[in-house]
Amino acid sequence: MAGVKSRAGFIWAALVIASLSGCAGGQDEVPLDTLTAEEIFKRGELSLETSKKPDEAIRYFSEVERLYPYSEWAKRSLIMQAFSQHKAKNYEEARGSAQRYLDLYPAEEDAAYAQYLMALSYYDQIDEVGRDQGLTFQALQSMREVIENYPDSEYASSSMLKFDLAFDHLAAKEMEIGRYYLKRGQYTAAINRFRVVVQEFQTTTHTAEALHRLVEAYLALGLNDEAQTAGAILGHNYQSSPFYDDSFRLLTGRGLSMEAQGQSWLSNVYSQVIKGNWL
């Protein structure tokens, strides 16, 4: 009797396991073209929530668009497809889907998000400072489009923040190259890089150091007027910076002052600073 109960229990457990297995694979067994657009879309949402990899969700959303191309669900699936592709780090595909959404539905509420996704796909590829900065420029341009085209959207403030960070990233690249030249005694090449930061990236966190490096480079070349003028700008805007203290010691140690001298591109910058038109 005990043996019969044991066998019955084993058979029941096997049936339960088989039933559960069937449920797990049931989604794939049903042809998607027999489901409604909403049903496929819901499967995509569920897959996105429960799976660590968005690949299956991407497939469901793309199938909605393919099988029901003119439906409201196709429109919703397209933006979700772009989101899922971005989540999967398929940035080029995400940009393609987001651009198609903008082309097809430019006046829809999610157009702002599509534009933001495009910008984000560039921004999230910005890597360490030493790499090519082409993606940074594209991120800046795309973030600007979000800010200008959708200023009242919830994505504008995030785009502004990321725009500033990407802008700072470009300045960091110029500083890295400038320091490289400076350490090797290639002072003219270094000055050209630091000048770019002072003139084009003056709102970034790198301007104080750029001015200090200009003091170093100009002193090394014996161009004392330019060195003093760079120091004067540094003193006018960044007296609390440690770079100000470094430049002060360098200049006063040579009997020079942190006052604008002579005529140069730095003299023009100094004049703008005094007039309050810069920084």
C-alpha distance (Angstrom), angle and dihedral (degrees) to the residues before:
residue distance angle dihedral
M1 . . .
A2 3.78 . .
G3 3.80 89.6 .
V4 3.81 91.8 53.4
K5 3.81 91.0 50.6
S6 3.78 90.3 48.2
R7 3.80 92.4 51.5
A8 3.82 90.9 46.0
G9 3.79 90.5 51.4
F10 3.78 91.1 49.9
I11 3.82 92.5 50.1
W12 3.83 91.2 48.5
A13 3.82 91.6 50.4
A14 3.80 90.4 49.2
L15 3.80 91.1 51.0
V16 3.80 91.2 50.4
I17 3.83 91.9 50.3
A18 3.80 91.2 47.5
S19 3.81 90.0 49.3
L20 3.81 92.5 50.9
S21 3.78 91.4 46.9
G22 3.76 89.8 52.4
C23 3.81 90.9 51.8
A24 3.78 92.0 50.0
G25 3.76 93.2 52.8
G26 3.78 95.3 37.1
Q27 3.78 94.4 94.1
D28 3.77 92.6 62.3
E29 3.80 94.6 41.5
V30 3.80 93.6 63.5
P31 3.84 112.0 78.8
L32 3.78 108.0 -119.1
D33 3.78 93.0 -136.1
T34 3.81 88.3 66.2
L35 3.81 91.0 59.6
T36 3.77 128.7 80.3
A37 3.79 121.3 -109.8
E38 3.79 90.4 -107.6
E39 3.80 92.6 51.7
I40 3.79 92.6 52.2
F41 3.79 90.9 45.3
K42 3.81 91.0 52.0
R43 3.79 89.5 51.6
G44 3.78 88.9 53.7
E45 3.79 91.1 51.0
L46 3.79 91.9 48.2
S47 3.79 91.9 48.8
L48 3.80 90.7 49.5
E49 3.81 90.7 52.2
T50 3.81 98.6 43.8
S51 3.79 104.9 33.4
K52 3.79 126.2 72.0
K53 3.80 90.0 -147.7
P54 3.84 117.8 61.5
D55 3.82 94.7 -155.2
E56 3.80 95.0 101.8
A57 3.80 91.8 46.7
I58 3.81 89.9 51.7
R59 3.78 89.2 53.6
Y60 3.80 93.0 51.9
F61 3.80 94.0 47.7
S62 3.80 92.3 47.5
E63 3.81 89.9 49.8
V64 3.80 91.1 54.7
E65 3.78 88.7 54.4
R66 3.80 92.2 46.7
L67 3.81 97.9 45.4
Y68 3.82 98.2 36.6
P69 3.82 103.9 25.6
Y70 3.81 98.3 163.4
S71 3.78 99.1 41.5
E72 3.78 130.0 107.0
W73 3.79 87.3 -116.4
A74 3.80 90.7 58.0
K75 3.78 89.2 56.8
R76 3.79 91.8 49.8
S77 3.78 91.3 44.2
L78 3.79 92.7 53.9
I79 3.80 94.1 58.3
M80 3.81 90.2 43.6
Q81 3.78 88.7 50.0
A82 3.81 90.0 54.9
F83 3.82 90.3 47.7
S84 3.82 92.6 49.0
Q85 3.80 92.9 47.5
H86 3.79 90.1 51.3
K87 3.80 90.0 49.0
A88 3.81 88.1 52.4
K89 3.83 88.4 51.0
N90 3.79 90.6 -117.4
Y91 3.79 88.0 139.4
E92 3.79 99.4 168.5
E93 3.80 91.8 50.1
A94 3.81 90.3 46.3
R95 3.81 90.0 53.9
G96 3.79 90.1 49.3
S97 3.80 93.1 52.3
A98 3.81 92.6 44.3
Q99 3.81 90.9 49.9
R100 3.81 91.2 50.0
Y101 3.80 88.8 52.2
L102 3.80 90.4 52.3
D103 3.81 90.8 47.7
L104 3.80 93.7 49.1
Y105 3.80 101.5 34.6
P106 3.82 108.6 23.0
A107 3.81 94.2 152.6
E108 3.82 97.7 46.8
E109 3.79 122.7 110.6
D110 3.81 92.7 -114.5
A111 3.82 91.8 56.5
A112 3.80 88.7 91.0
Y113 3.79 90.2 54.0
A114 3.81 91.3 47.4
Q115 3.80 89.7 53.9
Y116 3.80 90.2 46.9
L117 3.82 91.3 50.3
M118 3.79 89.7 53.7
A119 3.80 90.7 51.9
L120 3.79 91.6 44.9
S121 3.80 91.8 51.8
Y122 3.82 88.6 61.2
Y123 3.79 94.8 39.5
D124 3.82 94.4 51.6
Q125 3.80 89.6 55.5
I126 3.80 93.5 58.5
D127 3.76 102.6 113.0
E128 3.76 134.6 173.9
V129 3.80 118.7 -20.5
G130 3.79 94.8 -106.0
R131 3.81 96.5 67.1
D132 3.79 128.5 91.7
Q133 3.79 110.3 -72.6
G134 3.81 99.0 -145.1
L135 3.81 91.2 106.6
T136 3.80 89.9 51.0
F137 3.80 91.1 56.6
Q138 3.81 90.2 48.0
A139 3.81 90.5 49.1
L140 3.80 90.0 51.7
Q141 3.78 92.3 50.1
S142 3.81 93.1 47.2
M143 3.81 93.5 46.6
R144 3.80 89.3 50.3
E145 3.81 89.5 53.9
V146 3.81 90.5 54.5
I147 3.80 91.2 48.7
E148 3.81 94.3 46.6
N149 3.81 100.1 37.6
Y150 3.82 98.5 38.6
P151 3.84 106.1 25.9
D152 3.81 93.2 152.2
S153 3.78 95.9 47.9
E154 3.80 124.4 105.6
Y155 3.81 88.6 -113.7
A156 3.80 97.2 60.1
S157 3.81 96.4 80.9
S158 3.80 92.7 47.1
S159 3.81 89.3 48.9
M160 3.81 90.7 51.4
L161 3.79 90.9 53.1
K162 3.79 93.4 47.1
F163 3.81 90.4 45.0
D164 3.81 89.5 57.7
L165 3.80 91.7 47.0
A166 3.81 92.6 49.3
F167 3.80 90.1 46.8
D168 3.79 89.0 52.0
H169 3.80 88.3 49.6
L170 3.81 91.3 58.9
A171 3.80 90.9 49.9
A172 3.80 89.4 50.6
K173 3.79 89.1 55.5
E174 3.81 91.4 53.6
M175 3.80 90.4 47.9
E176 3.78 92.4 50.5
I177 3.80 92.3 53.4
G178 3.80 91.9 42.9
R179 3.80 91.9 53.5
Y180 3.79 89.6 48.9
Y181 3.80 91.3 56.1
L182 3.80 92.8 41.9
K183 3.80 93.5 54.8
R184 3.79 90.0 51.6
G185 3.77 94.4 49.8
Q186 3.79 94.4 -110.4
Y187 3.78 91.3 135.7
T188 3.81 100.7 166.3
A189 3.81 91.6 52.1
A190 3.80 89.9 47.1
I191 3.81 92.2 49.6
N192 3.80 90.5 52.9
R193 3.82 90.4 56.7
F194 3.79 95.6 45.6
R195 3.79 89.7 46.9
V196 3.80 89.7 58.4
V197 3.81 90.1 54.9
V198 3.82 93.0 48.5
Q199 3.80 94.9 46.3
E200 3.81 103.5 33.4
F201 3.81 106.2 22.6
Q202 3.80 100.2 35.7
T203 3.82 93.6 134.7
T204 3.81 93.5 58.9
T205 3.79 128.8 94.4
H206 3.82 91.6 -106.6
T207 3.81 100.4 67.9
A208 3.81 97.0 90.6
E209 3.79 92.3 53.2
A210 3.82 91.6 44.3
L211 3.82 89.6 56.4
H212 3.79 91.6 48.4
R213 3.81 91.6 49.6
L214 3.79 88.5 50.9
V215 3.82 88.5 55.2
E216 3.81 89.0 52.2
A217 3.80 94.7 46.3
Y218 3.81 96.0 45.2
L219 3.81 92.0 47.6
A220 3.79 89.4 51.2
L221 3.82 88.8 54.4
G222 3.80 92.2 45.6
L223 3.81 92.5 -115.1
N224 3.78 96.2 138.5
D225 3.83 97.5 167.3
E226 3.79 91.8 57.8
A227 3.81 91.7 44.2
Q228 3.81 91.6 52.0
T229 3.81 92.3 47.1
A230 3.82 91.5 51.2
G231 3.81 87.0 50.0
A232 3.81 91.0 49.7
I233 3.82 91.5 54.5
L234 3.79 89.9 46.9
G235 3.79 90.4 50.5
H236 3.79 92.9 47.8
N237 3.80 95.2 52.7
Y238 3.79 109.2 19.1
Q239 3.80 111.0 34.2
S240 3.80 90.3 138.7
S241 3.81 91.8 54.9
P242 3.81 120.1 101.4
F243 3.81 86.4 -133.4
Y244 3.81 88.1 65.5
D245 3.80 90.3 56.6
D246 3.82 90.9 48.7
S247 3.80 92.8 50.2
F248 3.82 91.5 45.0
R249 3.81 91.0 55.4
L250 3.80 92.5 46.2
L251 3.80 94.5 50.4
T252 3.80 100.2 39.2
G253 3.79 89.5 44.5
R254 3.80 86.6 65.0
G255 3.75 94.2 43.6
L256 3.81 92.5 -102.6
S257 3.80 129.3 130.5
M258 3.78 133.0 -135.2
E259 3.79 92.6 -114.8
A260 3.80 130.0 118.1
Q261 3.78 112.2 -96.9
G262 3.82 134.8 -179.0
Q263 3.80 128.1 -13.2
S264 3.80 122.7 -61.2
W265 3.78 140.9 121.2
L266 3.80 86.7 -79.6
S267 3.82 89.9 56.4
N268 3.81 88.7 59.7
V269 3.79 90.4 49.3
Y270 3.81 90.6 48.8
S271 3.81 91.1 51.5
Q272 3.78 90.2 52.2
V273 3.79 90.7 49.3
I274 3.80 92.9 52.0
K275 3.82 90.7 48.4
G276 3.79 90.1 51.2
N277 3.80 94.6 -120.4
W278 3.79 95.3 118.8
L279 3.77 131.5 56.0
